[in-house]
Amino acid sequence: MPSERAMKTGSACPPPPGPGKLRLYSQRFCPYAQRTRLFLAAKGIEHETINVNLKEKPEWFFEKTPIAKVPVLEKDGKIVYESLVCNEYLDGIYPDKCITPSDPLEKARQSMVLALWDAKVVDFYYKLVTAKEDERPALTKQFVDGLQYIENALTQPFFSGDKAGALDYNLWPFFERLCMLKPIGFELSVDQFPKLTAWVERMMQLPEVKACYFPPELHVQFGKTMMSGSPDYDFGLEE
Ligand SMILES: N[C@@H](CCC(=O)N[C@@H](CS)C(=O)NCC(=O)O)C(=O)O
């Protein structure tokens, strides 16, 4: 099994995956890469993973993707990047257990919720993690107001209906990381977010979520290394 350690500047480019084999370029703590890992796990797709050090990127990584962000998929000499694009591509080339909605209106609805997430929530999440104490109340309010749109968009039991689907997997990685906001006083409360808190419980029971899950301590500890300016992408791996 290839090492999970992140490859960095100066590393040799791994030989391309063999015919028909799928490779994921990832970073163990990246929420966007986790979106694609969740699709891979839910669909049971065999693949190999190469983790990339995003602070000291290998030279060859820029040849794979001009954006130089994970996730990236490689198969039969073809490259696909951007988490949402990767996930639809996976459904296209492995049509078994298709996760992407086929109904245009449902697909549009799911994309609009993700657009809401991008416009109203995610920036405040990242700002809050690094905010100074006096900036926190205003940012927390904006974050909570944004999250309310997501609570309202939750068609129970899952965002995608009776079963977890694309929207659930694409949102989940950020909810797994809400623990990062606990030290600054934010927790998802049942009173304020009854539907989201119940959804979190349901998601935690899914095998594909468990397969890609890191406990809060690991996220928090990795976050500390990130904020110190020297992210330890191998945090928690055995020597
Ligand atoms: N819009 C991209 C975002 C991916 C992203 O931001 N990935 C981060 C890691 S969590 C990354 O690769 N950052 C490297 C960089 O910004 O240089 C997607 O959905 O795939």
Ligand as a Chemical Component Dictionary entry (heavy atoms), coordinates in Angstrom:
data_LIG
# 
_chem_comp.id                   LIG 
_chem_comp.type                 NON-POLYMER 
_chem_comp.pdbx_formal_charge   0 
_chem_comp.three_letter_code    LIG 
# 
loop_
_chem_comp_atom.comp_id 
_chem_comp_atom.atom_id 
_chem_comp_atom.alt_atom_id 
_chem_comp_atom.type_symbol 
_chem_comp_atom.charge 
_chem_comp_atom.model_Cartn_x 
_chem_comp_atom.model_Cartn_y 
_chem_comp_atom.model_Cartn_z 
_chem_comp_atom.pdbx_ordinal 
LIG N1  N1  N 0 -12.900 24.873 -5.229 1  
LIG C1  C1  C 0 -11.963 23.836 -4.910 2  
LIG C2  C2  C 0 -11.320 24.133 -3.572 3  
LIG C3  C3  C 0 -10.251 23.112 -3.214 4  
LIG C4  C4  C 0 -9.306  23.646 -2.153 5  
LIG O1  O1  O 0 -9.383  24.831 -1.762 6  
LIG N2  N2  N 0 -8.387  22.795 -1.702 7  
LIG C5  C5  C 0 -7.362  23.274 -0.804 8  
LIG C6  C6  C 0 -7.094  22.338 0.347  9  
LIG S1  S1  S 0 -8.443  22.244 1.463  10 
LIG C7  C7  C 0 -6.055  23.366 -1.587 11 
LIG O2  O2  O 0 -5.731  22.485 -2.352 12 
LIG N3  N3  N 0 -5.308  24.436 -1.355 13 
LIG C8  C8  C 0 -4.022  24.623 -1.951 14 
LIG C9  C9  C 0 -3.792  26.060 -2.315 15 
LIG O3  O3  O 0 -4.716  26.877 -2.152 16 
LIG O4  O4  O 0 -2.705  26.375 -2.762 17 
LIG C10 C10 C 0 -12.676 22.492 -4.913 18 
LIG O5  O5  O 0 -13.889 22.467 -4.679 19 
LIG O6  O6  O 0 -12.030 21.464 -5.183 20 
# 
loop_
_chem_comp_bond.comp_id 
_chem_comp_bond.atom_id_1 
_chem_comp_bond.atom_id_2 
_chem_comp_bond.value_order 
_chem_comp_bond.pdbx_ordinal 
LIG N1  C1  SING 1  
LIG C1  C2  SING 2  
LIG C1  C10 SING 3  
LIG C2  C3  SING 4  
LIG C3  C4  SING 5  
LIG C4  O1  DOUB 6  
LIG C4  N2  SING 7  
LIG N2  C5  SING 8  
LIG C5  C6  SING 9  
LIG C5  C7  SING 10 
LIG C6  S1  SING 11 
LIG C7  O2  DOUB 12 
LIG C7  N3  SING 13 
LIG N3  C8  SING 14 
LIG C8  C9  SING 15 
LIG C9  O3  DOUB 16 
LIG C9  O4  SING 17 
LIG C10 O5  DOUB 18 
LIG C10 O6  SING 19 
# 
